[in-house]
């Protein structure tokens, strides 16, 4: 039997501020990576060639490349099989970024998670019962209620209308 290996990937950069970046991982979580801590802990802080990353304007040039964060503006080279020097962007693996990240708490998601939990408890349902009725998993319901996962509109609609038997209303203010 083959084991499923879950490799973290970054799907989107939400924002870049100072030396922190908010990203969305393939598990649906928005997380903030504090690069000051990452640089200090991994020894990157001592690498003179990478010192440009401490400049907010250079750091802000981060981009998404092959599902991880990279900087084309930071000179790094590899040697090919035929001894050619090839310029490549500086990248830090998504697994390292996940390790050095913290969940980003969205005010909307915190409120949404609380609304779902309150409605579920008021109706006397367990997370497992809500998950079965709405076609999701108990783990997913728990992640939403505890603000650890984003939710797609279709899934939100299923949980509220099918699972909780309520009507979903959304407004933009």
BALOBA-1460 file (C-alpha; in Angstrom, 3 decimals):
// residues 173
<rec num="1" residu="x" x="0.000" y="0.000" z="0.000"/>
<rec num="2" residu="x" x="1.358" y="3.421" z="-0.974"/>
<rec num="3" residu="x" x="1.591" y="6.103" z="1.657"/>
<rec num="4" residu="x" x="0.134" y="9.475" z="0.878"/>
<rec num="5" residu="x" x="2.743" y="12.099" z="1.579"/>
<rec num="6" residu="x" x="1.335" y="15.565" z="2.057"/>
<rec num="7" residu="x" x="3.830" y="18.146" z="0.908"/>
<rec num="8" residu="x" x="3.022" y="21.728" z="1.849"/>
<rec num="9" residu="x" x="2.595" y="24.106" z="-1.071"/>
<rec num="10" residu="x" x="1.841" y="27.790" z="-1.137"/>
<rec num="11" residu="x" x="-1.118" y="28.753" z="-3.312"/>
<rec num="12" residu="x" x="-1.155" y="32.528" z="-2.875"/>
<rec num="13" residu="x" x="0.642" y="35.437" z="-1.263"/>
<rec num="14" residu="x" x="-1.949" y="37.554" z="0.592"/>
<rec num="15" residu="x" x="0.291" y="40.407" z="1.655"/>
<rec num="16" residu="x" x="3.877" y="41.420" z="2.419"/>
<rec num="17" residu="x" x="4.643" y="43.815" z="5.284"/>
<rec num="18" residu="x" x="8.066" y="44.607" z="6.713"/>
<rec num="19" residu="x" x="9.746" y="41.151" z="6.916"/>
<rec num="20" residu="x" x="6.518" y="39.145" z="7.216"/>
<rec num="21" residu="x" x="4.457" y="37.490" z="4.515"/>
<rec num="22" residu="x" x="0.919" y="36.143" z="4.697"/>
<rec num="23" residu="x" x="0.359" y="33.122" z="2.457"/>
<rec num="24" residu="x" x="-2.335" y="30.537" z="1.779"/>
<rec num="25" residu="x" x="-1.116" y="26.938" z="2.030"/>
<rec num="26" residu="x" x="-2.665" y="24.017" z="0.150"/>
<rec num="27" residu="x" x="-4.426" y="22.930" z="3.368"/>
<rec num="28" residu="x" x="-6.564" y="26.085" z="3.071"/>
<rec num="29" residu="x" x="-4.934" y="27.961" z="5.939"/>
<rec num="30" residu="x" x="-3.766" y="31.542" z="5.716"/>
<rec num="31" residu="x" x="-0.541" y="31.764" z="7.697"/>
<rec num="32" residu="x" x="1.976" y="34.486" z="8.505"/>
<rec num="33" residu="x" x="5.693" y="33.794" z="8.144"/>
<rec num="34" residu="x" x="7.997" y="35.922" z="10.315"/>
<rec num="35" residu="x" x="11.194" y="35.981" z="8.273"/>
<rec num="36" residu="x" x="13.253" y="37.680" z="10.999"/>
<rec num="37" residu="x" x="12.907" y="34.535" z="13.116"/>
<rec num="38" residu="x" x="13.377" y="32.229" z="10.124"/>
<rec num="39" residu="x" x="16.545" y="34.068" z="9.026"/>
<rec num="40" residu="x" x="17.992" y="34.034" z="12.548"/>
<rec num="41" residu="x" x="17.189" y="30.361" z="13.227"/>
<rec num="42" residu="x" x="18.421" y="29.041" z="9.868"/>
<rec num="43" residu="x" x="21.655" y="31.028" z="9.668"/>
<rec num="44" residu="x" x="20.505" y="33.083" z="6.695"/>
<rec num="45" residu="x" x="21.047" y="36.194" z="8.825"/>
<rec num="46" residu="x" x="24.811" y="35.530" z="8.633"/>
<rec num="47" residu="x" x="24.848" y="35.147" z="4.824"/>
<rec num="48" residu="x" x="26.148" y="38.420" z="3.356"/>
<rec num="49" residu="x" x="24.867" y="37.552" z="-0.134"/>
<rec num="50" residu="x" x="21.320" y="37.454" z="1.244"/>
<rec num="51" residu="x" x="21.583" y="40.631" z="3.339"/>
<rec num="52" residu="x" x="19.453" y="42.469" z="0.741"/>
<rec num="53" residu="x" x="16.447" y="40.566" z="2.091"/>
<rec num="54" residu="x" x="16.636" y="42.698" z="5.246"/>
<rec num="55" residu="x" x="15.743" y="45.754" z="3.161"/>
<rec num="56" residu="x" x="11.922" y="46.011" z="3.133"/>
<rec num="57" residu="x" x="11.824" y="47.259" z="-0.484"/>
<rec num="58" residu="x" x="13.921" y="44.269" z="-1.671"/>
<rec num="59" residu="x" x="12.074" y="41.823" z="0.574"/>
<rec num="60" residu="x" x="8.751" y="43.059" z="-0.873"/>
<rec num="61" residu="x" x="9.804" y="41.780" z="-4.303"/>
<rec num="62" residu="x" x="8.924" y="38.270" z="-3.159"/>
<rec num="63" residu="x" x="6.867" y="36.295" z="-5.636"/>
<rec num="64" residu="x" x="5.197" y="32.915" z="-5.856"/>
<rec num="65" residu="x" x="7.242" y="30.432" z="-7.882"/>
<rec num="66" residu="x" x="6.629" y="26.670" z="-7.989"/>
<rec num="67" residu="x" x="4.340" y="26.882" z="-4.943"/>
<rec num="68" residu="x" x="6.879" y="28.560" z="-2.706"/>
<rec num="69" residu="x" x="8.129" y="32.080" z="-2.022"/>
<rec num="70" residu="x" x="11.067" y="33.254" z="-4.122"/>
<rec num="71" residu="x" x="13.064" y="36.374" z="-4.884"/>
<rec num="72" residu="x" x="14.333" y="36.935" z="-8.440"/>
<rec num="73" residu="x" x="16.160" y="40.027" z="-7.222"/>
<rec num="74" residu="x" x="18.560" y="38.022" z="-5.017"/>
<rec num="75" residu="x" x="21.540" y="36.730" z="-6.970"/>
<rec num="76" residu="x" x="22.091" y="33.030" z="-6.590"/>
<rec num="77" residu="x" x="23.792" y="30.653" z="-9.006"/>
<rec num="78" residu="x" x="23.997" y="26.937" z="-9.609"/>
<rec num="79" residu="x" x="26.492" y="25.049" z="-11.768"/>
<rec num="80" residu="x" x="24.985" y="22.831" z="-14.464"/>
<rec num="81" residu="x" x="26.313" y="19.414" z="-15.495"/>
<rec num="82" residu="x" x="28.372" y="21.008" z="-18.238"/>
<rec num="83" residu="x" x="29.836" y="23.539" z="-15.756"/>
<rec num="84" residu="x" x="27.681" y="26.485" z="-16.845"/>
<rec num="85" residu="x" x="26.829" y="29.062" z="-14.193"/>
<rec num="86" residu="x" x="23.027" y="29.548" z="-14.166"/>
<rec num="87" residu="x" x="21.206" y="32.306" z="-12.270"/>
<rec num="88" residu="x" x="18.265" y="31.060" z="-10.194"/>
<rec num="89" residu="x" x="15.914" y="32.852" z="-7.786"/>
<rec num="90" residu="x" x="16.458" y="32.512" z="-4.052"/>
<rec num="91" residu="x" x="13.742" y="30.248" z="-2.665"/>
<rec num="92" residu="x" x="12.846" y="28.837" z="0.707"/>
<rec num="93" residu="x" x="10.916" y="25.560" z="0.668"/>
<rec num="94" residu="x" x="7.237" y="25.612" z="1.589"/>
<rec num="95" residu="x" x="7.933" y="22.998" z="4.287"/>
<rec num="96" residu="x" x="10.318" y="25.411" z="6.042"/>
<rec num="97" residu="x" x="7.877" y="28.297" z="5.593"/>
<rec num="98" residu="x" x="5.091" y="26.211" z="7.136"/>
<rec num="99" residu="x" x="7.323" y="25.383" z="10.107"/>
<rec num="100" residu="x" x="8.057" y="29.084" z="10.715"/>
<rec num="101" residu="x" x="4.492" y="30.293" z="10.239"/>
<rec num="102" residu="x" x="1.583" y="31.083" z="12.525"/>
<rec num="103" residu="x" x="-2.117" y="30.930" z="11.625"/>
<rec num="104" residu="x" x="-3.531" y="34.247" z="10.452"/>
<rec num="105" residu="x" x="-6.765" y="35.087" z="12.201"/>
<rec num="106" residu="x" x="-9.240" y="36.830" z="9.929"/>
<rec num="107" residu="x" x="-11.937" y="38.817" z="11.736"/>
<rec num="108" residu="x" x="-14.527" y="37.544" z="9.260"/>
<rec num="109" residu="x" x="-13.458" y="33.913" z="9.718"/>
<rec num="110" residu="x" x="-13.407" y="34.252" z="13.515"/>
<rec num="111" residu="x" x="-16.941" y="35.601" z="13.419"/>
<rec num="112" residu="x" x="-18.064" y="32.960" z="10.911"/>
<rec num="113" residu="x" x="-16.571" y="30.111" z="12.958"/>
<rec num="114" residu="x" x="-18.311" y="31.386" z="16.085"/>
<rec num="115" residu="x" x="-21.635" y="31.778" z="14.249"/>
<rec num="116" residu="x" x="-21.475" y="28.190" z="12.969"/>
<rec num="117" residu="x" x="-20.497" y="26.797" z="16.389"/>
<rec num="118" residu="x" x="-23.243" y="28.780" z="18.173"/>
<rec num="119" residu="x" x="-25.904" y="27.660" z="15.658"/>
<rec num="120" residu="x" x="-24.734" y="24.034" z="15.890"/>
<rec num="121" residu="x" x="-24.820" y="24.036" z="19.697"/>
<rec num="122" residu="x" x="-28.204" y="25.786" z="19.752"/>
<rec num="123" residu="x" x="-29.603" y="23.038" z="17.521"/>
<rec num="124" residu="x" x="-28.122" y="20.380" z="19.843"/>
<rec num="125" residu="x" x="-25.854" y="18.861" z="17.184"/>
<rec num="126" residu="x" x="-22.355" y="17.478" z="17.512"/>
<rec num="127" residu="x" x="-19.668" y="18.348" z="14.999"/>
<rec num="128" residu="x" x="-19.935" y="14.788" z="13.662"/>
<rec num="129" residu="x" x="-23.699" y="15.083" z="13.131"/>
<rec num="130" residu="x" x="-23.339" y="18.422" z="11.339"/>
<rec num="131" residu="x" x="-20.554" y="17.001" z="9.166"/>
<rec num="132" residu="x" x="-22.616" y="13.947" z="8.153"/>
<rec num="133" residu="x" x="-25.690" y="15.991" z="7.252"/>
<rec num="134" residu="x" x="-23.738" y="18.643" z="5.334"/>
<rec num="135" residu="x" x="-21.403" y="16.237" z="3.517"/>
<rec num="136" residu="x" x="-18.147" y="17.364" z="5.114"/>
<rec num="137" residu="x" x="-15.918" y="15.887" z="7.801"/>
<rec num="138" residu="x" x="-15.936" y="16.446" z="11.546"/>
<rec num="139" residu="x" x="-12.336" y="17.630" z="11.292"/>
<rec num="140" residu="x" x="-13.316" y="20.260" z="8.736"/>
<rec num="141" residu="x" x="-16.195" y="21.500" z="10.902"/>
<rec num="142" residu="x" x="-13.781" y="21.720" z="13.839"/>
<rec num="143" residu="x" x="-11.223" y="23.649" z="11.764"/>
<rec num="144" residu="x" x="-13.871" y="26.164" z="10.673"/>
<rec num="145" residu="x" x="-15.253" y="26.607" z="14.188"/>
<rec num="146" residu="x" x="-11.739" y="27.110" z="15.557"/>
<rec num="147" residu="x" x="-10.727" y="29.541" z="12.809"/>
<rec num="148" residu="x" x="-8.104" y="27.201" z="11.356"/>
<rec num="149" residu="x" x="-9.442" y="26.925" z="7.812"/>
<rec num="150" residu="x" x="-10.950" y="29.079" z="5.136"/>
<rec num="151" residu="x" x="-14.280" y="28.010" z="3.699"/>
<rec num="152" residu="x" x="-15.628" y="28.122" z="0.162"/>
<rec num="153" residu="x" x="-19.027" y="29.672" z="-0.415"/>
<rec num="154" residu="x" x="-20.580" y="26.415" z="-1.678"/>
<rec num="155" residu="x" x="-19.407" y="24.542" z="1.413"/>
<rec num="156" residu="x" x="-20.609" y="27.324" z="3.700"/>
<rec num="157" residu="x" x="-23.995" y="27.146" z="2.023"/>
<rec num="158" residu="x" x="-24.148" y="23.343" z="2.518"/>
<rec num="159" residu="x" x="-23.222" y="23.620" z="6.200"/>
<rec num="160" residu="x" x="-25.691" y="26.414" z="6.956"/>
<rec num="161" residu="x" x="-28.647" y="25.443" z="4.770"/>
<rec num="162" residu="x" x="-28.401" y="21.648" z="4.613"/>
<rec num="163" residu="x" x="-26.569" y="20.882" z="7.859"/>
<rec num="164" residu="x" x="-28.074" y="23.497" z="10.167"/>
<rec num="165" residu="x" x="-31.366" y="23.992" z="8.328"/>
<rec num="166" residu="x" x="-30.880" y="27.767" z="8.334"/>
<rec num="167" residu="x" x="-30.961" y="30.383" z="5.584"/>
<rec num="168" residu="x" x="-27.662" y="31.943" z="4.526"/>
<rec num="169" residu="x" x="-27.664" y="35.687" z="3.978"/>
<rec num="170" residu="x" x="-24.555" y="37.632" z="3.000"/>
<rec num="171" residu="x" x="-24.070" y="41.366" z="2.748"/>
<rec num="172" residu="x" x="-21.175" y="43.563" z="1.744"/>
<rec num="173" residu="x" x="-20.827" y="46.813" z="3.663"/>
